[in-house]
């Protein structure tokens, strides 16, 4: 089993540095996964923004189910990305925050 201590030692890094780099990489990966899901929604419905999907539903150009659920997921995905970017910005500015519960759900 990998441990923080073993990897830090092998890479000649401080444990705190390795932990920060790992968390940052994880958050960027989460953004990429969420953006990939958004890309699939754009492709599925041939729209660029959630508001475009909402309009297509309202106009009957797409079937309401599961499009409404996808619309809600898309909105939630945008919020998740914003939350993650806030964490990354705070980290870059030297701010720390304790997170008690996930602000988003991991893709897939």
Secondary structure, DSSP 8 states (H G I E B T S, - for coil): ---HHHHHHHHT--HHHHHHHHHHHHHHHHHHHHHHHHHHHHHHHT-SSHHHHHHHHHTTSS-HHHHHHHHHHHHHHHHHHHHHHHHHHHHHTT-----SS-SS----
